[in-house]
Each structure stands twice: as structure tokens, then as C-alpha cells.
């Protein structure tokens, strides 16, 4: 019996050492291994981003920066990324004035302005805005207006038209028209994936380039930032004349 007790005492130190080693593995080594694996994953992701970005830079280096800027600006003017009612209305009013079509009144419903949270109303199509105008014009002027309507930037098209009355000028040569016209404008929110490293760079096809060249011939109506004249109040030197 005494011999058995002696052997157990001899095993205490090795057993404690083994337990300490196992405890160290769980508390120190395993967390560090997990950290190393996590860092290796991050490095792999960064390498993928660098490779994709380098590829995009190589693709962009073959393009003209000036042409790319002009084309993107034109496309954003033609198809705004937001519901720009002011731009749409001013473009329409300018086109009416250029063709001597009298704008008597207009009405529209802006709905929800936020492009992310806005949902289409009943009878309202996504990514479209519309305005109904009451007009008065000669037949020739109105015909010219309708012809040019679909050749302007921002893009628009003619919707429903209702002629209320028609007559003739004092000379009796040209018919006078009065009616209501619905004009439809368009917008398209930018994709959320723009600039994402894992998305391939969209190449401009020959058909895309043809559309851009056609848009360059459209009449552009866009807002310019208002300029304010600087007003100097007082004098820098109150004793100078």
C-alpha cells in the first residue's frame, strides 16, 4: 500500500505539467493561431483588391480622361440620378419659349423625393416624372416644339395630349391651339456597386459610343450655378478717400 502511494506522488508533477501545457494551448496558442489565420484572410482579401484595382487602372489608362469626363457629364445630364423637378421644369419652359408656345399653367406631383425610399404610386412608373402643362400656340409652333421635345437633354418624351379648342389667327392663315400636354421625364439612381473592387469595369461598346455621339447633337438645358457679385461693405482704411 505504501509503495502505491509513493508512485502516485511521483505522478503529481508530470500530471500538473501536462495540465499547465494544455491550459496554455487553450489560452495562448490557439487564440494566436486563430489571429494568424484571420490576418492571412485579410492579406488575401487585400491582395485581391489590389489585383482588381490594378486591372481597372490598366483598363482606364487606355481611355482619354477628358473624353471620359465629357461623356459621363453628358450621360448624367441626359439621365439624372435624382428626381430633379426644377431642372426638368426649367428645361421645359425654355423649350416652350424658344418655340413661342405660351405656357398658361402647369401641375405635377413630386411624390417621394428620396430615390432610395421612394415607392411608385398607383399608376406611376418607376424612374419617371411627369408634368402636365396647359398651352396656347399656333399649330406650326406647337409642331416644332413636339419635334424638338424628344431631342433635348435631360431626356423627355410626350405623353397624353388633349386639345381643348382651336381657331385661327387674325390673318386666318395659321390655326390656334389650346390644350393640355403631359411631358414625361426620366431619372435613374446610380448603382450602389460603383467603385466596388469586386465588380468588373464596364466596357463601352460601339453601340454605347453611338448613343453618346447621338446625345451630343441634342439641345442641352441644364442649370448653371448662379454667380453673385461681391459687395464690399465699408473701407479697409476708414481714413482713406
Secondary structure, DSSP 4 states (H G I P E B T S, - for coil): -HHHHHHHHHHHHHHHHHHHHHHHIIIIIHHHHHHHHHHHHHHHHHHHHHHHHHHHHHHHHTS-HHHHHHHHHHHHHHSBSS--HHHHHHHHHHHHHHTT-EEEEEE-------TTT--PPTT--TTEEEEEEEEEEEHHHHHHHHHHHTTEES-EEEEEEEEEEEEE-TTSSSEEEEEEEEEEEEB-PPPTTTT-TTSPPPPPPHHHHHHHHHHHTSEE----PPP------S-SSTT--
